[in-house]
């Protein structure tokens, strides 16, 4: 009888061990990853975040010994890509590389609805920051101060942004308020629409990403008056940041890795440690600089705090602007 009971217990232990390995493949036995990892990008191919994700994937593969496959899921104001990760099995084989609006969609509920909230995602780490600009047509203004003085005398000048929920609108509105000037927002679908509007004098100032205007800057057709950042960048050392010019910057749109909320801690640790290693590699830094973005690694705990801070900053701004859903 005791023999049978012991045999039964041993069988149950074996079965439970097998179940745990099935639920957490790789993470449970330390072999993660054992197969390719899908990285969801919530934009179409070719944009700044997509290029950063591909550069990361390429550099991370040699450390993880498995391919990282980019899956572009645009649409729904980036929430289609976000929901793809939320609904994925939390085994570490479907991750997301997301910008701020995808991470905390509940803060943007005035602009769009999402089928999930930030509570449904688990932050892994931050890796890169986009570099947006305050840019004008070459020959119009030499500095942001000149632009401000012009708008002071010509109220109602038009600015081209990516919409009222974007970083550029937030920063331009903050500058306008601090200078007591009036700018009229003209939203565009992307840099490919903002740039012709700048060159064609349809708007006075625009906020394209530096990567999109790099060739035009070199050709002396567009002049970046400032970078929407809190630090100088090596690929445009002559361009001041808005902080250099005395403006406060309480929020930066970040790019980071996320998984479903129940993602195992072992997976989070593995991915974060690999990204930290990659961020320090000269080869990767060159890849990112060539996309006109910057590396800004933050580990899981720091990144989680940053996200919470960004939530509060954005909530306060949207409340002040009246962008609150009734």
C-alpha positions in Angstrom: 0.0 0.0 0.0 2.8 2.4 1.0 4.6 1.5 -2.2 1.5 2.3 -4.3 1.0 5.6 -2.4 4.7 6.6 -3.0 4.4 5.7 -6.6 1.3 7.8 -6.9 2.9 10.8 -5.3 6.0 10.5 -7.5 3.8 10.3 -10.6 2.0 13.5 -9.5 5.3 15.3 -8.9 6.5 14.3 -12.4 3.2 15.4 -13.9 3.3 18.8 -12.2 6.9 19.4 -13.2 6.0 18.7 -16.7 3.0 21.1 -16.5 5.2 23.9 -15.2 7.7 23.4 -18.0 4.9 23.5 -20.5 3.5 26.7 -19.0 6.8 28.5 -18.9 8.9 27.0 -21.7 12.5 28.1 -21.5 11.8 30.5 -18.6 11.4 27.5 -16.2 14.4 25.6 -17.3 16.7 28.5 -18.0 16.9 27.8 -21.7 14.9 30.8 -22.9 14.7 31.5 -25.7 14.4 28.1 -27.4 12.9 29.4 -30.6 12.4 32.7 -32.6 10.9 35.7 -30.8 8.2 37.9 -32.5 8.6 41.6 -31.8 5.4 43.6 -32.6 5.8 47.1 -33.9 2.6 49.2 -34.0 3.6 51.1 -37.1 4.1 50.3 -40.8 7.7 49.5 -41.9 10.2 52.2 -42.4 9.5 54.7 -39.6 11.9 55.6 -36.8 10.5 53.2 -34.2 10.5 50.4 -36.8 14.1 51.0 -37.7 15.1 51.1 -34.1 13.3 47.8 -33.4 15.1 46.2 -36.4 18.5 47.5 -35.3 17.8 46.1 -31.8 16.6 42.8 -33.1 19.7 42.4 -35.3 22.1 43.1 -32.4 20.2 41.1 -29.8 20.2 37.9 -31.9 23.8 37.2 -31.3 23.3 37.2 -27.5 20.0 35.3 -27.5 21.1 32.8 -30.1 17.6 33.0 -31.7 16.1 35.3 -34.4 13.9 38.2 -33.4 11.3 38.6 -36.1 9.6 42.0 -36.5 5.8 41.9 -37.0 4.3 45.3 -38.1 0.8 45.8 -36.8 -0.2 49.4 -37.7 -3.6 50.9 -37.1 -6.0 51.9 -34.3 -3.6 54.7 -33.2 -1.1 52.0 -32.4 -3.5 50.0 -30.2 -3.8 47.1 -32.7 -0.2 46.3 -32.1 -0.6 46.9 -28.4 -3.5 44.5 -28.2 -1.7 41.9 -30.2 0.9 41.6 -27.3 -1.8 41.9 -24.6 -3.6 38.9 -26.1 -0.5 36.8 -26.7 0.6 33.9 -24.6 2.8 35.2 -21.8 5.7 32.9 -22.6 8.2 35.4 -23.9 7.8 34.6 -27.6 5.6 37.6 -28.4 6.9 40.9 -27.2 6.2 44.5 -28.3 8.5 47.5 -29.0 6.2 50.4 -28.2 6.0 54.2 -28.0 4.2 56.0 -25.2 0.7 56.1 -26.7 0.7 52.3 -27.0 1.9 51.8 -23.4 -0.6 54.0 -21.6 -3.7 54.2 -23.9 -6.0 55.1 -21.1 -4.4 58.5 -20.8 -5.2 59.1 -24.5 -8.9 58.1 -24.2 -10.1 61.5 -25.4 -8.5 60.8 -28.7 -9.2 57.1 -29.2 -10.5 54.0 -27.4 -8.3 51.0 -26.7 -9.4 47.4 -25.8 -6.7 47.3 -23.0 -4.9 49.5 -20.5 -1.4 49.8 -19.2 -2.3 47.3 -16.5 -2.4 44.6 -19.2 1.2 45.1 -20.2 4.4 44.4 -18.4 7.3 46.8 -18.9 10.7 45.2 -19.7 13.0 48.1 -20.5 13.4 51.3 -22.4 16.0 51.4 -25.2 15.7 54.4 -27.5 14.3 57.9 -27.8 13.1 59.5 -31.0 14.6 62.9 -31.9 11.9 65.3 -33.0 12.7 68.8 -34.2 11.4 72.3 -34.4 12.1 73.0 -38.0 11.6 75.8 -40.6 12.3 76.4 -44.2 15.9 77.4 -44.7 16.2 81.2 -45.1 13.2 82.1 -42.9 14.5 82.0 -39.3 18.0 81.4 -37.9 16.9 80.7 -34.3 13.9 79.7 -32.2 14.1 83.2 -30.7 13.6 84.7 -34.1 10.6 82.5 -34.7 9.0 83.4 -31.4 9.4 87.1 -32.1 7.9 86.7 -35.5 4.9 84.8 -34.1 4.5 87.5 -31.4 4.0 90.1 -34.2 2.1 87.7 -36.5 -0.2 85.8 -34.1 -1.9 82.7 -35.6 1.1 81.4 -37.5 0.7 77.7 -38.3 2.6 74.8 -36.8 2.6 71.3 -38.3 2.5 68.5 -35.7 1.6 64.8 -35.6 -1.7 65.7 -33.8 -2.8 67.0 -30.4 -1.9 63.8 -28.6 1.8 63.9 -29.7 5.0 65.0 -28.0 5.5 67.8 -30.6 2.1 69.4 -29.9 2.7 69.2 -26.2 6.1 70.9 -26.4 5.0 73.6 -28.9 2.0 74.4 -26.8 4.1 74.7 -23.7 6.6 77.0 -25.5 3.7 79.1 -26.9 2.2 79.5 -23.4 5.5 80.4 -21.8 6.1 83.0 -24.5 2.5 84.2 -24.5 2.2 83.7 -28.3 -0.4 82.0 -30.4 0.3 79.1 -32.8 -2.4 77.4 -34.8 -2.0 73.6 -34.9 -2.2 71.9 -38.2 -2.2 68.1 -37.7 -0.5 65.9 -40.3 -0.5 62.1 -40.7 3.3 61.9 -40.6 6.7 63.5 -41.6 6.1 62.7 -45.2 3.2 65.3 -45.1 4.8 67.8 -42.7 8.0 68.2 -44.8 6.3 69.4 -48.1 4.2 71.7 -46.0 7.3 73.4 -44.6 9.0 73.6 -48.0 5.8 74.9 -49.6 5.3 77.6 -47.0 1.9 76.1 -46.0 3.1 76.2 -42.4 5.5 78.5 -40.6 7.1 75.7 -38.5 6.9 71.9 -38.3 8.0 69.1 -36.0 9.4 66.3 -38.2 11.8 63.7 -36.8 15.5 64.4 -37.5 15.9 61.3 -39.5 13.2 62.5 -42.0 14.9 65.8 -42.6 18.6 64.8 -42.4 19.2 65.0 -46.2 17.3 68.2 -46.5 19.3 69.8 -43.6 22.5 68.8 -45.4 21.1 70.2 -48.7 20.3 73.5 -46.8 16.6 73.3 -47.5 15.3 72.9 -44.0 16.8 74.3 -40.8 16.2 72.6 -37.4 16.0 75.4 -34.8 15.9 73.1 -31.9 15.7 69.4 -30.9 12.8 68.3 -28.7 15.2 66.6 -26.2 17.0 67.2 -23.0 20.5 66.5 -24.3 22.7 67.2 -27.3 23.1 64.5 -30.0 26.3 63.5 -31.8 24.8 63.5 -35.2 23.6 67.2 -34.9 25.9 68.8 -32.3 25.2 72.3 -33.6 21.5 72.2 -33.0 20.4 73.3 -29.5 17.8 71.4 -27.5 14.7 73.1 -26.1 16.2 72.7 -22.6 19.4 74.5 -23.8 17.1 77.4 -24.8 15.5 77.6 -21.4 12.3 75.6 -21.8 11.1 72.9 -19.5 10.6 69.4 -20.9 8.6 67.3 -18.5 7.9 64.4 -20.9 9.8 62.5 -23.6 8.2 59.9 -25.8 10.1 56.7 -25.2 10.5 53.4 -27.0 10.7 50.2 -25.0 10.0 46.5 -24.8 6.8 45.1 -23.3 5.1 41.8 -22.9 1.7 40.5 -21.6 1.1 41.3 -18.0 1.8 37.8 -16.8 5.2 37.6 -18.5 7.6 35.6 -16.3 10.2 37.5 -14.4 12.9 35.3 -15.9 12.0 36.5 -19.4 11.9 40.1 -18.3 15.3 39.8 -16.7 16.8 38.1 -19.8 15.5 40.6 -22.3 16.4 43.6 -20.1 20.0 42.4 -19.5 20.5 41.7 -23.3 19.2 45.1 -24.3 21.5 46.7 -21.7 24.5 44.9 -23.2 23.5 45.9 -26.7 23.0 49.5 -25.8 26.7 49.7 -24.8 28.0 48.2 -28.0 29.6 50.6 -30.5 28.2 48.8 -33.5 24.6 49.2 -32.2 25.2 52.9 -31.3 26.2 53.5 -34.9 23.1 51.8 -36.2 20.9 53.9 -34.0 22.7 57.1 -34.8 22.1 56.3 -38.5 18.4 56.4 -37.8 18.8 59.8 -36.1 17.6 58.4 -32.7 19.4 58.1 -29.4 20.0 55.3 -27.0 18.6 55.7 -23.5 18.5 52.4 -21.7 16.4 52.1 -18.6 16.0 48.9 -16.7 12.6 47.5 -15.6 12.2 49.3 -12.3 13.5 52.7 -13.6 11.4 52.4 -16.7 8.3 51.5 -14.7 8.7 54.7 -12.6 9.3 56.8 -15.8 6.0 55.5 -17.2 4.1 56.4 -14.1 5.6 59.9 -14.1 4.8 60.3 -17.8 1.2 59.3 -17.0 0.8 62.1 -14.5 2.5 64.7 -16.7 0.3 63.8 -19.7 -2.9 63.7 -17.6 -2.2 67.1 -16.2 -1.5 68.6 -19.7 -4.6 67.0 -21.3 -6.8 68.3 -18.4 -5.4 71.8 -18.8 -6.1 71.6 -22.6 -9.6 70.3 -22.0 -8.8 67.0 -23.7 -10.7 64.9 -21.2 -13.5 62.5 -22.1 -16.8 63.4 -20.5 
